[in-house]
Amino acid sequence: MKPGERLVKSLLRRVLSIGAVLAILLSIGGEATAAPEPVEVYGNLPGFEMAAMSPSGDRVAIIGVAADARRLIVVDKNGGLLAATALGDQKFRQILWAGEDKILLRYSQTVDLGIDFTADKAELSTMLVVSLKGEKPWAVFDKTRNITGGIRGFYGVLERGGHWYGYFGGITLTENGRADAFLESTLPELYEVDLETRRATRIARRTGEGGDRSWLVGPDGKVAATLDFASQSGKWTIDNAGGQTIASGKSALGGIELISLGRTPGTIVYSVTDDVTGEARWFEIAAAGGPATEILKDVAITGIHVDERSRQLIGYTQDGDIPEDHFFDSRLEKAVAGTRRAFPGLTAELIDWSSDFERLIVKTEGVGDPQTWWKVGIKTGVAEPLGVSYPMPLDHVGPMRIVRYKAADGLDIAGVLTLPPGRKPVNLPVIVFPHGGPSARDYPGFDWWAQAFAARGYAVFQPNFRGSTGYGAAFQMAGNGEWGRKMQSDISDGLKDLVRQGIVDPKRACIMGASYGGYAALAGVTLQQGLYRCAVAVAGVSDVQRMYDTDVFRSGHDPALIRGLKAEIGSGRALRDVSPVRFADRADAPILLIHGKDDTVVLYEQSSAMARALKNAGKPVEFVTLPGEDHWLSKGATRLAMLKAALDFVARHNPPDPAPPSGPGAATE
């Protein structure tokens, strides 16, 4: 066996035709297996996390597990190993190529600021440049004397004159004429970084304090458009490369964003969100000025596709129960539609593509698919499985589907129901699992947390309550002011509907969630009564008033943020009335609190305060601290510790049924 071949074989599989791919993905029946996968399969970081394709399509960079270690793996078009670098437990957020020989890895770190400026800790991003030519990896701005705080915004990479350049926001230290420099502002400025020489050149300055500025970079490496937003007044302007204002308006909540260069050369796309209706509208305008034209009207968009060379908008991802990628060019649209058809019943997410769009990286998930990554050849019709996020037998994946029901006031609600594999969907113990955000939603895909519980015999219900995204602006805005009220009853109304259908047992329900979902879990056993046998809150909000005050303080009392918080959750007495910490004496079920010590989104004190209140009220509570963990459960060891603690707690207070027999005649849905 050639050097490195064992590493590749542990991550990659053999090449399959599309037909063979379908045969594998559709063969999800067969004998049910009684024993679930070990909890580590779900709780560890995914075996395959992310991937990117070089512009030629000849090389693929992967972050995944190979030879029992988390690594950056680079392979050529034949699957030959080009590089394998151990990564450890670093919190990687993004991977991309700059040409054929450089890989950019963005990761974040929780940093103790050592000052009480607006917060004592912050999550700072670093962009690591990895060369395949043997040079030592280096971090953008790391050796730049007058730039601090890592990267503060990423604006893409471009090739010019044989050199590759990256565009990043950076906080500039002010020179004082002596050897040292000082921090005058935390607002970023825009820099062009030569990815060969590492030299950083400032190409755009920050706006004044009290405002915010962002940019679009054109294919020539120059600023093509600048957006300025004044938080105090809500006024915004978009200027072109010549400094001429080509669009302006007012947005009290800051709902204005530069999207990309437009669909044709010489145009710019931006979006404006209405303060009252919450409707986001996209406009395209000539860079030279003129009337703006609305585009993609009535299309729910969750992401965009931009051509790396022209920097133009070439497509978008349309939201839905199964999101779909679409392109304006008919050839690209046909290629993506054909790829989607090759994976019927699954979500087929476009991850990356070669410059000629002849080779794609696609991630699939859904019934019988624990997140599989593919390299798809458009001309050849061949899909090569690159790896699986959660390696397990296909019949161990709990089936998931969208369920629909009506809230008490008649509002139509949808949610995701994941059922235990190999068990009849009758009178099951259930975990109600509301999502975080709350401006987010759940999809019928492979959710590692939900699947871990389903594998142990629980139905898992993930309601997309009012306030969730993906169902239109009116539905999302219907959640304003409804924390602990209709948003909460939407969740329990879904549970009632599953009981009505006979799928779940109302006497064997627990509620769990993270972030806002953790808040909903706490509210489910304090603001509500008699519904759940236990509650698990991971990084949950317990004191809404304290959350409001913290967010305002850490923003520097930003007026737009204050207006947004008041619109979404209210203020004053309204916040105290929906804070579970104030109703700890009403808790009618045991509570497990889990919180990362380095959480910079929902502070650790939210859980510690709830733990004290419950103990003082004589209520059963357990509190697990995750050292060094952030809000997103980004580290493998602490993520696994969270899942083990949650599974154990729920099993003690809401035990599942014994596993059914395996073999011929075993129960299936």
Secondary structure as UniProt FT lines:
FT   TURN            3..4
FT   HELIX           5..11
FT   STRAND          16..17
FT   HELIX           18..26
FT   HELIX           39..43
FT   STRAND          48..53
FT   TURN            55..56
FT   STRAND          60..66
FT   TURN            67..68
FT   STRAND          69..75
FT   TURN            77..78
FT   STRAND          81..86
FT   TURN            88..89
FT   STRAND          91..98
FT   TURN            99..101
FT   STRAND          102..112
FT   STRAND          121..131
FT   TURN            132..133
FT   STRAND          138..139
FT   TURN            140..143
FT   TURN            145..146
FT   STRAND          147..148
FT   STRAND          154..160
FT   TURN            161..162
FT   STRAND          163..172
FT   STRAND          174..175
FT   STRAND          181..182
FT   STRAND          189..194
FT   TURN            195..197
FT   STRAND          200..204
FT   TURN            209..210
FT   STRAND          211..217
FT   TURN            219..220
FT   STRAND          223..230
FT   TURN            231..233
FT   STRAND          235..240
FT   TURN            241..242
FT   STRAND          245..250
FT   TURN            252..253
FT   STRAND          256..261
FT   TURN            265..266
FT   STRAND          267..273
FT   TURN            275..277
FT   STRAND          280..286
FT   TURN            287..288
FT   STRAND          293..295
FT   TURN            297..298
FT   STRAND          301..306
FT   TURN            308..310
FT   STRAND          312..318
FT   STRAND          324..327
FT   HELIX           330..341
FT   TURN            344..345
FT   STRAND          347..353
FT   TURN            355..356
FT   STRAND          359..366
FT   TURN            367..368
FT   STRAND          369..377
FT   TURN            378..381
FT   STRAND          382..388
FT   HELIX           394..396
FT   STRAND          400..406
FT   TURN            408..409
FT   STRAND          412..418
FT   TURN            421..422
FT   STRAND          428..432
FT   HELIX           448..454
FT   TURN            455..457
FT   STRAND          459..464
FT   TURN            466..467
FT   HELIX           473..477
FT   TURN            478..481
FT   TURN            483..485
FT   HELIX           486..500
FT   TURN            501..502
FT   STRAND          504..514
FT   HELIX           516..526
FT   STRAND          535..538
FT   HELIX           544..554
FT   TURN            555..556
FT   HELIX           559..569
FT   HELIX           573..576
FT   TURN            577..578
FT   HELIX           580..586
FT   STRAND          591..596
FT   TURN            597..598
FT   HELIX           605..616
FT   TURN            617..618
FT   STRAND          621..626
FT   TURN            627..628
FT   TURN            631..632
FT   HELIX           636..653
FT   TURN            664..665
//
